[in-house]
Structure formats: C-alpha cells, structure tokens
Amino acid sequence: MKFIGVDFQANRMDEMKHFYTELLGFLQTEQSDDHFAFQAGRTSVRFTRMEPDSVAPFYHFAFSIPENKYDEARTWMENRVPLVLFPEEDGTVSSEVHFPHWNAHSFYFLDPDQNIVEMIARHDLQNQQHDAFHIGQVIGIDEIGLPVADVPNMLSFVQKELGVVPWRPPTQTFAPVGDQEGLFIFVQEGRIWFGTQREATASPVRITILGEKDQEICVPQTPYSVMIGRKPYHP
C-alpha cells in the first residue's frame, strides 16, 4: 500500500509552511491563502487551514527514510529541530527508538501544530542510498495514525472495503494495517500517542492510495476518507 497523497488540516498555517518547506526544505508545490502543499518522496502532502471555531487538529504520521540512513538523518534533523527524548535503562535519555519486532529504527519530533511526526528506517526494505542524507531522500509518508472508537470493527471495515489486513497482530486498542510501504495505524481514541502525553483524537484527513481504479471510501463515524487512484486527489 502506497500513500501518494495526504490532506491534513492545520492551525498555525504560516509556521507550518515555514517549518516544512523552509526549515526542512521539502519542495513546495502549491500555495494559497488557505493551504499549502509539498512533495515528500512519492507522497503529495497538503495542509489546509482549519475551519474557524473548530477543534485544533492533532495528527501522528511517519516519513519513511532509506534503511541505511537512520543515523545520518537523525543528526541532520537534530541540527534543525529538537527531537523527542526517551528514557534509557541507565538513566540517560536518547532520541533513538528501536523497534526490534518491526526491524526498524525511528526518531520523533513535533511540528508547529504539535503533531507527533516520525522518521522511520525499515531495515527489511531494499531502499539504500549512498550519498549524504538530504530531505530529498525521504521516500514518502508510510504511516498515518487514525484514532477510532472501535479498533476491531474498523479492521473488519477496511478488510472488506480495501482488502487490507493487519501487518502485525492487532490488539483491542492498536492495529497496524497494510504493509511496510504504507500502514494505517488504528488506535483506540484516548490512547496516549507514543512520544507524547497526549490522547489520540480523530482529526480530518483524506488519504490517496495508489491503485488502478478511481474510488472514494468514506470511513463511517470518522472524519476520514480514502481515495484510490493513480494520482493524488486534492479538491
């Protein structure tokens, strides 16, 4: 499963645009009074200004990076933004996160809207790069957190509608669905997002998945929609 387009909402539009397109250096592809977009590898990412008086959005998503560039990418990012620090067994703290059961390494940071953003190197994938790390090596968004009221019911829905199944064994409150190139991270609403002290809440998002047929699926009782197509859908 490959995410070729993701539409989020944003609160601090000017700060968000500066963060992603200037500080991090993603290639800006669109700009207007109410939105901006940039290209992150295969994923077209758009942030649209939130509606007045609506609840500020809060997201978790991950950028995939080459599996052999984790240390370089972490150093590159540390020179630009503070990374989330985690306690170690020896009493120290570190930004390095190792997921042995996923054969992956991650680090996390917050953007101006306080979204919890991850960069992850998945070592099972053959995507090595051999020049110095730069933002153009980001492969795309490969995880999107989707808080829901009932994780098992959502698993049944996406299997029926999209034909996707859990990549790792799910629990009642957590389920990674898809594959290593693209994962829906379904979590129980109210669950604390890893790397934060904040509860998972549902915020509007539209996801475009690469596919041969054009189709839109509205996920019931959520502010989520999934498009299937050969190019990103940005209304």
VENQUI-V432807 format. One line per field, one symbol per residue. burial: I if it has 16 or more other C-alpha atoms within 10 Angstrom, else O. A space follows every 50 residues. Layout:
burial: ???
This chain:
burial: IIIIIIIIIIIOIOOIIOIIIOOOOIIIOOOOOOIIIIIIIIIIIIIIII OOOOOOIIIIIIIIIIIIIIIOIIOIIOOOOOIIIOOOOOOOOOIIIOOO OOOIIIIIIIOIIOIIIIIIIIIOOOIOOOOOIOIOIIIIIIIIIIIIIO IIOIIOOIOOOOOIIIIOOIOOIIIIIIIIIIIIIIIIIOOOIOIOOOOI IIIIIIIIIIIOOOOOOOOOOOOIIIIIIOIIIOO
